Structure formats: structure tokens, C-alpha cells
Amino acid sequence: MDMVSCVPWLLFSWILVVALNYFSRGFKSGSRRLPPGPTPYPVIGNLLELGDKPHKSLAKLAKIHGPIMSLKFGQVTTVVFSSAAMAKEILQNQDTSFCNRTIPDAIYAHGHHEFGMPWLPVATLWRNLRKICNSHAFSSRQLDANQHLRRKKIQDLLAYVQENCRAGTAIHIGQAAFDTTLNLISNTIFSIDLADPTSKTAREFKQTNWGMMEEAGKPNLSDFFPVLENLDLQGIRRRMTVYFGKMLDVFDRLIDQRLKQRQERDFTESKDMLDALLKICEDKSVEIDINDIKHLFL
């Protein structure tokens, strides 16, 4: 049998495997006791009921099916909580039981799911990274110490708006707000502006960051039909791999530059997050390495 005649049989076999996998999952999920919800359509489930404004669609469905309801998004069974009381119960009282997240297919690029704090299971690395963030990024002391940065970036934004108003130039509000936020975060971490049009590194970082957000915001068939994840039909994971690689390269350069500065005699600590993390690595007070730091920033 030549290769051409094999193709239809291979295609039929693959479709058969996918169908059996889908229906076997459907039978298994049907045996579980789930909250009430809208009846799913075959194969696609309740995807069509989400519409172009999912938050409004879910609110309408909750009025019909109650504050706890189950929906089927492709092959994925999802339970939705939509009341303040249930949100408090899940996020506050039962947070340990529900803190693990479903990992989107795009996050598997560069193995980010194994190092990125939002996607890690509750274990030693997650606890270490959370402790570091609470101490060096989100503590009251650190927020007070960075107050001057927030004030300066808001002043820069106001000056930019005033300059354009005097010139009669239109302002892209979303872009201006994004640049201000990015510069505030990058100054907190690296003590530099990463939305600076005069810097090649800053331009590369900003373009890559924007591309990452666009890819992350796209609906991905692989998330709704895990059996298709290896095919990456929309190319989202492939493009995200490129973006993640560029971001990690930028972080590599910034970290290498700071490590060289730290070896100089007249070096003065910037008291930013990068210096704090590198000091933790040097002191070995917490088990993290440079790779963990890069993925924490990512």
C-alpha cells in the first residue's frame, strides 16, 4: 500500500480516536454530580452561549440556574460561582482547596508552567516565591518606599497629556496608560523605563509584551479541546514561545548587566526588586535561582 492510499485511513483513525476520547470523557463527567446549568450542545458544549461579552452572558445564566452552575466548554467541564457569598467562600475560606489553576495551553511555552508563580501548585517553590513577593513587592513598607515612583510616573503622564493638548495632538489614552503602568512596574523591578522610545531594549520589550497580551487574550481551541493541544491548530503556543523567548532574553541581559555592576567596587544597591532577588540568591536564604527570577518577572 503506497503512502497516498494510507492517508485516508490515517485520517479516519485519528478522527475515530478523537471521537472515542470525547465520548468517554463525556460519560465520565456525566456520572459526576454537578450543579445545574444549561444543556450543552454536542461537541461544542455551551461555548455559543458565552457570546462576545462572557461576563454578561454568565450573569444572565446565573439568574436562571443559580449562583453555582456548571457549563461545558468543548471538552472542559466548568463550575461557575457568581455570588458575593460564594466568591468569599471559595477565595477566602476555601482558598487552599481552589488555589490551583487550569493552565492555558499557551503557558506551556518555554516550560513557564513549571516556574511561573500563578501556575505553580501549592508546594515549596510556590511558597518561596509568594513569600518573596509579599516581602519585596507588596508589603506596606515596600509600597511606601515606592510612593515617589508612582508620583513621578503620574506627573510624567500629566506632562505628556498637557504637551499634546498644547500641540492639538490626539492622545491614545489606552497606550498612554499602558506606557505609564509599564514604566512604573519596570522602575520598581529594574530601575529603568521599559516604555522609552529612544531605547532599543525598551522598544523590543514593549512590542513583545504587547504581542504576548494579544496572544493570551485569544480564545484557543486547545484550551477547550485538550485532545487537540499537540496540534496547536491556531499557532498560539508557537507564537507565544517566540514572545517568551524574547522576553527571557531581555531579562537575561538586564540581570547580567546588574550582576556585573554588583561586582564593581563603587556599586551602590538600587534597592529595587532585582537587587533584592539577587541578594537572596547570593545569601541562599531562599532556594531560588536565576531561572526562577526570570520566570517570576515573566
QUIHU-V526731 format. One line per field, one symbol per residue. ss: DSSP state (a for helix, b for strand, c for the rest). psi: psi as a letter, one per 40 degrees, with the letter a starting at -180 (. if undefined). burial: 1 if it has 9 or more other C-alpha atoms within 8 Angstrom, else 0. Layout:
# QUIHU-V526731
ss=???
psi=???
burial=???
This chain:
# QUIHU-V526731
ss=ccaaaaaaaaaaaaaaaaaaaaaaaaaaaaccccccccccbcccbcaaaacccaaaaaaaaaaaaccbbbbbbccbbbbbbccaaaaaaaaaacaaaaccccccaaaaaaaaaaccaaaccccaaaaaaaaaaaaacccaaaaaacaaaaaaaaaaaaaaaaaaaaacccccaaaaaaaaaaaaaaaaaacccccccccaaaaaaaaaaaaaaaaaccccaaaacaaacccccccaaaaaaaaaaaaaaaaaaaaaaaaaaaccccccccccaaaaaaaaaaaccccccaaaaaaaac
psi=hiddedddddddddddddddddddddddddeihiiiiihiiidebeddedaegdddddddddddeiehiiihgbehhhhhhfiddddddddddfdddediihhiddeehffdeedhddeiihaddddddddddddedeiddddddeddddddddddddddddddddefhihgdddddddddddddddddefihefheehdddddddddddddddddehhhddddgdeedddfdeeddddddddddddddddddddddddddeeidfhhhefaddddddddddefdigiadddddddd.
burial=0000010000000000010011001100000000010101000111100100000011101100111111111110101111000111111001100101000011111001101110110000111111011111111001100100110011001000100110000000000110110111011111101110000001101101101100100001111111011001000111111011111101110110010001000000000111111101100000010001111100
